[in-house]
């Protein structure tokens, strides 16, 4: 189904993404065959990354609260509005502002406002799994109620990216609204093979702490069909940027086996943590070559460790684990690039979701 341009609902389905970030969701939509016409993103670095990788899409770099249907533009044909408001306020790792008092948690109302103004044929809302628990499911309930009030048939799922061919255990919440019928998202095509970290990044070059290399050749032939797909015939890849950790942090890495975490580090070396018992299992997690990755998220802050080298993940390695093609480049400082990759919806996961939507519209 890759690259298919569907003729449905009287024309090609045209996409509008809100809160687009660097464009993982839009890339999946395009791979499924949707014509993404417009994206809205307020932050300059991810907006630039989106613009550089989606040259045919209009990028509106404004606060969503200042955007209207008029500013997005009126183009004929059936439409799908999709996107996910900032998810930090809903994340299960955020226990301080995971409530109604976090103003970012109310940006989903701006998403609904745009939907109401545009009246698309299909709506897709995505977010972190934690939104289903925040305030006992209040935000999900409000989302469903509002969409139904606009005349949409609503269904929802929580899906794991690993079940869709992404080398990462990452749960995402998806809620879809269809004007003409209910769309069953749980009919997405499941992968028979779970892709591992080794299969995903085993052909990428060896790097050192603080690497600033932008373009490097591969170290070997692709280790899997997955890696071959993301290479797409290229001989070199970009984004081999690694955080320049302090020496005492690098020393901590040396004590962690594959699959281990901060608990493997001698307590005498964890003095900078006020209370190590408050560290979650993802802190200082060394990935295992033979398993999918844990959730990337803020992989720099969490100090996710390369399976064999005593360093953090490079931007390209993280992008591979998120299923971005090697030709997809990220812009801004290394911290901005790391954030863009970690925040994105895995494109292959998005593609599977959009494919099942197209099959039922």
C-alpha positions in Angstrom: 0.0 0.0 0.0 3.1 2.2 0.2 2.7 5.3 -2.1 -0.9 4.5 -3.0 -3.0 7.6 -3.8 -6.5 6.7 -2.9 -9.5 7.9 -4.8 -12.3 8.0 -2.2 -15.1 10.2 -1.0 -15.1 12.0 -4.4 -11.3 12.7 -4.5 -7.9 12.3 -3.0 -7.9 12.6 0.8 -6.1 15.8 1.8 -4.4 16.1 5.2 -4.0 18.9 7.7 -1.7 18.3 10.7 -1.9 20.3 13.9 1.0 20.3 16.4 3.1 18.7 13.7 6.5 18.7 15.3 9.1 17.4 12.9 6.5 15.5 10.9 6.5 11.8 11.9 2.7 11.6 11.7 2.6 13.4 8.3 5.3 11.2 6.9 3.2 8.1 7.8 0.2 9.8 6.2 2.1 10.4 3.0 3.4 6.9 3.0 -0.1 5.6 3.2 -1.2 7.8 0.3 -2.7 11.0 1.9 -1.9 14.3 0.3 -0.7 16.4 3.3 -1.4 20.0 2.3 -0.8 22.0 5.5 0.9 21.6 8.9 0.8 23.9 11.9 3.8 24.0 14.3 4.7 26.8 16.7 8.3 25.9 17.6 10.9 27.1 15.0 13.3 24.1 15.0 10.7 21.3 14.4 8.9 23.6 11.9 12.1 23.9 10.0 12.6 20.2 10.0 9.1 19.6 8.7 9.6 22.2 6.0 12.9 20.8 4.8 11.4 17.2 4.6 8.0 18.1 3.2 8.6 20.7 0.6 5.2 20.5 -0.9 3.4 21.1 2.4 2.6 24.6 3.6 3.9 25.1 7.1 2.2 27.6 9.4 4.7 28.5 12.1 2.3 30.1 14.6 0.7 29.5 18.0 -2.4 27.3 17.4 -4.5 29.8 19.3 -3.8 32.3 16.5 -4.7 29.9 13.7 -8.1 29.5 12.1 -9.6 27.7 9.2 -9.2 30.8 7.1 -5.4 30.9 7.7 -5.1 27.3 6.9 -6.8 27.9 3.5 -9.7 26.4 1.7 -8.9 23.6 -0.7 -11.5 21.4 -2.4 -11.9 17.7 -1.8 -12.3 15.4 1.2 -10.1 16.2 4.2 -8.6 14.6 7.3 -7.4 16.7 10.2 -4.9 14.9 12.5 -2.4 15.6 15.2 -1.5 15.4 18.9 -1.3 18.3 21.3 1.9 18.5 23.4 2.0 15.3 25.4 4.3 16.1 28.4 1.3 16.9 30.6 -0.2 13.5 30.0 2.9 11.4 30.2 3.0 8.8 32.9 6.5 9.9 33.8 5.1 13.4 34.7 3.5 13.2 38.1 3.8 16.9 38.9 1.5 18.6 36.3 -0.4 15.6 35.0 -3.8 17.2 35.8 -6.3 19.8 34.8 -4.2 22.6 36.1 -1.6 22.2 33.3 -2.5 24.7 30.6 -0.9 22.5 27.9 -3.4 19.8 28.7 -6.2 22.1 27.4 -4.6 22.5 24.0 -6.8 19.6 22.8 -9.6 22.2 22.8 -7.8 24.1 20.1 -7.5 20.9 18.1 -11.3 20.5 18.4 -11.9 24.2 17.5 -10.0 23.8 14.2 -11.9 20.6 13.5 -15.2 22.3 14.1 -14.2 25.2 11.7 -12.9 22.9 8.9 -15.5 20.1 9.2 -13.2 17.4 7.7 -14.5 14.0 6.6 -12.1 12.3 9.1 -10.4 13.3 12.3 -7.5 11.5 14.0 -6.3 12.5 17.4 -3.2 10.8 18.9 -1.3 11.1 22.2 0.6 9.3 24.8 -0.9 6.3 26.5 -1.0 8.3 29.8 -3.9 10.5 28.5 -6.2 7.5 29.1 -5.4 7.8 32.9 -5.0 11.5 33.4 -7.7 12.8 35.7 -9.4 9.4 35.5 -9.8 9.6 31.7 -11.4 13.1 31.8 -9.7 14.4 28.6 -10.5 11.3 26.5 -14.1 11.5 27.6 -14.3 15.2 26.6 -12.7 14.4 23.3 -15.2 11.7 22.5 -18.1 13.8 23.6 -17.1 16.8 21.6 -16.5 14.8 18.4 -19.8 13.0 18.7 -21.5 16.4 19.2 -20.0 17.4 15.8 -21.5 14.4 14.2 -18.6 12.0 14.1 -18.7 8.3 14.7 -15.9 7.7 17.3 -13.7 4.8 18.1 -10.3 4.6 19.9 -7.4 2.2 20.6 -4.1 2.0 22.5 -1.5 0.4 20.2 2.1 -0.6 20.7 4.5 0.5 18.0 6.4 -2.8 18.2 3.3 -4.6 16.9 3.5 -2.5 13.7 7.1 -3.2 12.8 8.8 -0.4 14.8 11.8 -1.6 17.0 10.4 0.1 20.1 7.9 -0.7 22.9 5.9 2.5 22.6 2.2 2.7 23.4 0.2 5.5 21.7 -3.5 6.5 22.1 -5.4 7.0 18.8 -9.0 8.3 18.6 -10.7 8.5 15.1 -13.9 10.2 14.0 -15.6 9.5 10.8 -18.4 11.5 9.3 -20.0 8.6 7.4 -19.2 5.6 9.5 -17.3 4.3 12.5 -13.7 3.4 11.6 -12.3 0.4 13.5 -8.6 1.2 14.2 -8.0 -2.2 15.7 -8.1 -3.7 12.2 -4.6 -2.4 11.5 -2.1 -4.8 10.0 0.1 -6.4 12.7 3.7 -7.4 12.0 4.6 -11.0 12.3 8.2 -10.2 13.3 9.3 -7.9 16.2 12.2 -5.8 15.0 15.1 -5.6 17.5 17.5 -2.8 18.2 20.4 -4.8 16.6 18.4 -5.2 13.4 17.5 -1.5 13.4 20.9 0.1 14.1 23.5 -2.6 13.7 24.8 -1.2 10.4 25.3 2.4 11.6 28.8 3.7 12.3 30.7 3.4 15.6 30.8 6.8 17.4 32.4 8.5 20.4 30.9 10.6 23.1 30.3 14.1 21.8 30.4 13.1 18.1 29.5 16.0 15.8 29.7 14.1 12.5 26.9 15.0 10.1 27.6 12.6 7.3 29.2 9.2 7.6 29.2 5.9 5.6 27.5 2.8 6.9 29.6 0.3 8.8 28.2 -2.7 7.1 25.4 -4.0 4.9 21.9 -3.6 6.5 21.2 -6.1 9.2 17.5 -6.5 8.3 14.8 -5.7 5.9 13.8 -2.9 8.2 17.2 -1.3 8.0 17.3 -1.8 4.3 14.0 0.0 3.9 15.2 3.0 5.9 18.5 3.2 4.0 16.6 3.1 0.7 19.8 2.5 -1.3 21.8 5.2 0.3 25.6 4.8 1.0 25.8 7.4 3.7 23.5 8.7 6.5 23.3 12.0 8.4 22.8 13.0 12.0 25.6 11.2 13.9 25.4 13.6 16.8 26.0 12.4 20.3 25.7 14.3 23.6 29.1 15.3 25.0 28.6 13.7 28.5 30.9 14.6 31.4 33.5 12.0 32.3 31.7 10.8 35.5 28.6 10.1 33.5 30.5 8.1 30.9 32.1 6.2 33.8 28.6 5.2 35.0 27.8 3.8 31.6 30.7 1.3 31.9 28.9 -0.5 34.8 25.6 -1.1 32.9 25.0 -4.4 31.0 22.6 -4.7 28.1 19.1 -4.4 29.6 20.4 -2.9 32.8 19.8 0.6 34.2 20.9 2.9 37.0 20.5 0.1 39.6 23.7 -1.5 38.1 25.7 1.7 38.9 27.6 1.7 42.2 25.7 3.9 44.7 29.0 5.7 45.4 28.9 7.0 41.8 25.3 8.3 42.0 26.0 11.2 44.4 24.5 13.8 42.1 21.0 12.2 42.6 19.3 13.4 45.8 17.3 10.2 46.0 18.2 7.4 43.6 15.2 5.5 44.7 13.1 8.0 42.8 14.8 7.1 39.5 12.5 5.2 37.1 13.6 2.1 35.3 14.3 4.0 32.1 17.1 6.1 33.6 20.6 5.0 32.4 19.0 2.1 30.5 21.4 0.3 28.2 19.4 -1.0 25.2 19.6 -4.7 24.3 20.6 -5.6 20.7 18.2 -8.6 20.8 15.1 -6.8 21.9 13.1 -3.8 20.8 14.0 -0.5 22.5 12.2 0.9 25.5 10.3 4.2 24.8 12.7 6.8 23.6 10.9 9.9 24.8 13.5 12.4 26.1 16.4 9.9 25.5 19.1 12.5 26.3 17.6 13.4 29.7 17.0 9.7 30.5 20.6 8.8 29.5 19.6 5.9 27.3 22.8 4.0 26.5 24.0 2.4 23.3 23.9 -1.4 23.5 27.7 -1.8 23.2 29.4 1.6 23.2 29.7 3.7 26.4 27.7 6.7 25.2 24.3 7.9 24.6 22.3 7.3 21.4 23.0 9.4 18.3 20.3 11.4 16.7 20.3 9.0 13.7 20.2 5.9 15.9 17.2 7.3 17.7 15.6 8.2 14.4 16.1 4.6 13.2 14.4 3.3 16.4 11.5 5.7 15.6 11.4 4.4 12.0 12.4 7.7 10.2 14.2 7.1 6.9 17.9 7.9 6.8 17.2 10.6 4.3 15.0 12.4 6.8 17.1 15.2 8.4 16.5 17.2 11.6 17.5 20.8 12.2 18.4 23.0 15.2 20.9 22.3 18.0 21.6 18.7 19.0 19.2 19.1 22.0 16.5 20.4 19.7 17.1 17.5 17.3 17.0 14.9 20.1 13.7 16.4 21.3 12.1 16.3 17.9 13.0 12.7 17.3 11.9 11.6 20.8 8.6 13.4 20.6 7.6 12.1 17.2 5.0 9.5 16.3 6.9 6.7 14.6 6.2 7.1 10.9 5.7 3.4 10.2 3.2 3.2 13.1 1.4 6.3 11.7 1.4 4.7 8.2 -0.4 1.5 9.6 -3.0 3.7 11.3 -3.7 5.8 8.2 -3.9 2.7 6.0 -6.6 1.2 8.1 -8.5 4.5 8.0 -8.3 4.6 4.2 -9.5 1.0 3.9 -12.7 2.0 5.7 -13.5 5.4 4.2 
